[in-house]
């Protein structure tokens, strides 16, 4: 091999010229962790809020439900805004909004004011996941989107996994209000950095021509606007696949929200562990969820690479299997007597339910036309959180009335298992652009 050939081969082998898209993925991962640490602050602060403000567990559940209802409703305009005006500004401005709402939560002192802050938090957080889905569709070829989505969506597990140890320490040292002040300030700083540094693939000066060509060949490379679509936005609600995603995500988030709001309280109430112990053990199941989601995303990629299934069918199959697994774990929870077994069931159950969530977000990018990725993702998320909004307040009501979490977990498991049916039998066909239909 001559010197010129060797130099060319060495240059081509440099990973930095061909992996900048993974750096972009890191932005989404960190932003998602901040997002979920803001959400998880409520479950960690709940004992202090109950003691200081005299709240009931039903009211704690209501705070979770108000967030979820508002978040669900705001998904529909958020998806349209993202597809119409672009992901960069929507992501950064949304994060600034929700971080200010988080910070103000540490100031107020009544249940009515707390409800307002949770609603404002939901308005700001609504664009986060749909923008991440749209950014992923632009920065990754189709065959890598399942794994990439699993990585950034795992932030919704890393956030709650890291939150107990970090936020419990803050709460012990400075009180429950400090949780909201610190996480709010961090979010504002990150949003300003994102707005300053992030660019779309076609505008990025750090993306090599070779990597851009690779992304473009796989169906990415461009963030397409709703203005170029030949489909009417409202026509999405006439699609069987979209309704399968709405109903399937409804079932998934029902159980997800029960875990998110009540896992720390369940460990305290059922096993009477100390608050210091809670800071250690409450994060374990969420770490398992993050690992499970990434592993299933990688498995979907391998199934496609080995031509065992199409990208859509690989995700649908894994969603169905994981939804059934999550259902079994949730139903078994009330029948365990040991803390160690309970932690195993929470960890495995969250790994399954997290894998469903990650695969569902990746599936949206496969089913949606490229100009409507954020819209289809947001519509799916709307369905999940509109239904899931009921689960925290229903679970809290059950616990207050019966003194037990058994019925909440059993019913949540049955509902989660139904997600397998909706995704497998309904979310089957991708949505094609119809040249005959006017844009709208």
N, C-alpha and C positions, 0 to 999 in steps of 0.2 A: 504493500500500500504506500503510495507516495505521500509527501508532506501535505499537499493541498487536499487530497482525498481524506487523509486522517483528520485534518483540521475541520473539514466539513462534517465528517462523521461525529467528531467530538461536539461540535456546535449543535448538531441535531439531537445529540443525546442529553443536552442540558435540560433538566426537568423544569427549570424556571421559565423556559420559553414555551412550555406546554402545560402549565398547571395553574395559571393565574385564576381560572374560574374557581378553584378550590379556596383561594384567598377571599374571593367574594362570598363564598359559602360561610366562611368564618364570621363575616359581618352579620349574616342572618342568624347564625348560631348564638352569638353574643347578644344580639338584640332580642332574640326570643327568650334567652335566659333572664334578661332584665325584665321583660314583659311578665314572665311567670313568677318571678320573685315579687313583683308588685302585687300580683293576684294572690300569691301564697301568704303574703303578709297578714291577710285577714285571719287565716286559720291559725297562724302562730300567735297573733295578738288576741285572739278570741278569749282565752282565759282571763287576761288582764282587762279586756273590755267588759266581760261579764262581771268581774269583781268591782271595777271602778264605776261603770255606768249602769250596772244593774240589768244588763241585757239577758234575755232567755236564749236558749238554744234555738227556739223557733225564730227569734229575731236574727240570730247569726245566720240561720238558713235563709231568712228573707233577704239579708244583705247579699248573699250569694245569688239568690234568685233575681233580684233587681238588676244586678250586674248582667246576668245571663239574658234576661229579657231584653234589656237595652242593647246589649251586644248583638243579640240575634236580629233585632229590628234594624240596627245600623249597618248590618252586613250588606243589605240590598243597595242602599245609596253608596256605600263604601266601594263595592265592587265596580259599580258604574263609574264613579269618580276616578278610580285607579286606571281602568281601561281607557278612560277619556283623556285624562291629564297626565298620566305617567306615574310609575311606582316610586321614583326617588323623592319627589316632593310629598306625596301622600304618606310615605313611610316616616320621613323625618318630622313632618308637622303633626302627624298622629302621635308619635312618641313624645314630643314636647307637650302636647295636650294631656296625654294620660299621666305623664310624670308630674305635671303641675297638680292634677287631681289627686295623685297619690300623696304628694307632699301636704296638701290641704287636709287630707284625711287625718293627719296627725295633729291638726289644730282644733277641729270641731269636737263637740262633746254631747251631742244628743242623737237619738236614733233617726230622727228626721233628717238632720244634717248629714249623717253617715250615709243614708240612703241616696241623698243627692250626690255625694262624692262618688259612691259606687256607680251611679248612673253616668256621671261625667267620665269616670275611668273607662267605662265600657265604650263610650263614644270615641275616645281617643285610641283605644286598643283595636277597634273594629277593622281598620285597614291593615294591621300588622301581618296577619297570616295570608290574606289574599295577595298583598304586595310581594311577600316571600315566594308564593307560588308563581307569580308572574315573572319575578326576577329569575327564578330557577328555570322557567320555560325559555327565557332569553339567553341565559348563560350556559345551559347544558343541553347536549343532544338527548333525544328521547330515551335512549337506552340507559342513560345515567341518572335520569330524573328521580326514579324510585329511591335509589341509594342517597342521592343528594337531598331529597326531601326528608328521608329518614334522619339524616344528620341534623338539618336545621330544625325539624320538628321535634327532635329529641330534646331541644332546649326547653320544651314544655314539661320535661321530666327532670332535666338537670336543675332547672330553677327551683322546683319544690325539693329536690334532693339536697341542694346546697343551702336552701333557705333555713331549715331548722337549726343547724349548727350556728350559722352566721347571725340569724335574726334572734334566736333565743339568747345568745350572748349579748346582743344589743339590748334586748328587752330587760334582761337581768341587770345590766349596768345602768341603763338610762330610761327604762320604762317603755311601754308599748308604743307610745307616740313616735319614738325615735326610729322605729322600723320604717314608718312611712316617710319620714323626713330624709333618711339616708337613701332609700331606694328611689325616691323621687328625684333627688339631686343627681344621682348616677345616670338616670335615664335622660335628663336634660343634656348632660355633658355628651353622652353617646350620640344623641340625635344631632347635635351640632357638628360632630365629627363626621357622621354619615353624610349629612347634607354637603359638607365641604369636600369630601373625598370620593364618594361613590359616583360612578358614571355607567351608562349603558354600554354594552359591548361595542357598538359601532363608534362610540365617542371615547372609549378608553384608550389612553396612550400607553398603558402597561400591558395590553393584550397583544400578543404577537400575531402576525398575519397567519402563521401556520395554525395556531390554536383557534383563531376566529374561523378559518376555513373548516376545521374539524367540527366546531360547534354548529356552523351553518349547514354543513352536510348532514348533520343529525337532526335538523329541523329547528335549530335555535339561531342565535346570533342577532336577532332583531326583536325589539319590544314593540309589537304592533298595536296600533291605536284602534279604539272602537270606531273611529271615524272612517276607517277603511273597510269595515265589515259590511257584508251584504245581507246579514241577518238582523232582524229586529230583536232588540234585547228581550222584550217581553215574550218572544216566541220560545225562549229557553224553557218556559214553564209548560210548554206543550210536549216536551220530550220525555219519553219513558225513562231514559237513562238518568236524566236530571232528577226525576221523582224518586228513582231508586236510591240515588245518592242522598237526597233530602231525608227520606224515611230511614235509610240505614244509618245516617249520621245522627239522627234523632235518637235512635236506640243506643248508639255508642256513647254519646255525650251524657245521656241520662246516668249511666254508671260512672263515667269519668268525673262528673261534677260531685257525685256522692263521695268518691275517693278524695277529690281535691279539697272539699270543704270539711269533711268529717274524719279523715284518717287520724290526725293528731288527737282530736277529742275522743275518738273511739279507743285509742291506746291508753289515754289518761283514765277514761271512765271504766273501761273493762279490766285493765290490769293494774291500775293505780300506781303507775310508774311516776317517778319524780319528774319535775319539769326539766331538770338537767339531763336525765336519761332520754327524755323526749327529743332533745336536740341531737342525739346520736341516732336513735332507732328510727325516728320518723323519716329520715332521709334515705334509708336503705331501700324501701320499695320503689322510690322514684328513680334511684340509680339503676335498679333492675329494669324499670320501664324504659329508660333511655337506651340501655344496652340491647334490650329486646327489640326495640324499634329499628335501631341501626342494623342489627343482625338480619331482621326480616327484609329490610330494604336491600341489603346486600344479596340475600337469597333471591329476591325478585330479579335483580340484575343478572345473577348467574343463570337463572331459569331462561331468561331471554337470550343470553350469550350462547347457551347450549341448545337453543332452539327447541326447548321443551314446551314453551308457551309464548304467545304474543305478549307485549307489554301490558295490555289491558287484562288479558286472561290470567297472567301470573299474579297480578295484584288482586283480582277478584277472588282467586282461589285462596290466597294467603289471608285475605280479609275474612273469608268464611270460616277458615280453620281457627284463626285467632279469636274471632268473636265467640265461637263455641267454647274455646279454652277459657276466655275471660268469664263467661257465664258460669262455668263449673267452679272456678275459684271463688267467685263472689257468693254463690249459693252455699259453698262449704264453709265460709268464714264463721258464721254464727255457731257452728258445731265444734269448733276447736277450743280447747281449754288452755293450751300452752302459748305463751308469748312467741316462742321460737317458731311454732307451726303457723301462727297467725301472720308473722312477718314473711314466712315463705309464701303463703297464699297471697298476701298483698303484693309481694314482689313479682311472683309469676303472673298473677292477674293483671297487674299494671304493665308487665312486659307484653302481654297479649293485647290489652286494650290500647296501649300506645302504638303497637304495630298496626292495629286497625286504623287509628287516627292518621299515622304517617302514610300508610298505603292509600287511604282515602284521598288525602291531599295530592299525592302523586297521580292517582287515577283521574282526578279532575283535570289535570293538565293533558292527559291522554285523550279524554273524552271531549274536552272543549276545543273549539276552533281557536287558533293562536291569538286572534284579536279579542277573545272573550275569556281568557284563562282566569283572570281575577274575578270576573262576573260569575262564572260557573263555580269557582271555588267559594266565593262569598255566598252564593245561593245555597250550596251544600252546608256551609257553616251556619247560615241562617236557620236551616232546618234542624241542625244539631242543637243549637243553643236556644231556639224557641222552645223545643221540647225539653231539653236539658235544664232549662230555667226552672221547671217545676220540681226537679228532683231534690235540690237542697232543702226547699221549704217543706216538701212532702216528707223527706227523711227526718228533718228536725221535728215535725209534728208527730211522726210515728214514735220517735224516741221520747219526746215529752209526754205523750199519752200512755205509752206501753212500758217505758223504762228500759227498753231493749232496742238494739240495732238490728235484730234478726230479720224482721219483715222488710226493713229498708234494703238490706243486702240481698235477700232472696228475690224480692221483686225486681231490684236493679239488675241482678244476674239474668233473670228471665227476659227482661226487656233487651239487654245487651245481646243476648243470643239471637234475637230476631234480626239483628243487623246482618247476620250471615245470609238470611233469606232475601232481604231486599237487594243487597249488593250482588248476590249470585244470579238471581232471576230477573232483575230489572236493569241494573247498571251495566249493560252489555255493549251498546253500540256507540261509536264516536259520532259527534255532531259535525256534519259537513256544511261548509259554506254553500248557500243556495244563490247562485248567480241571478236567479229570477226575483229574489226578494229584495225590496228596497231597504237601505240601511235605516236604523232608527234606534 
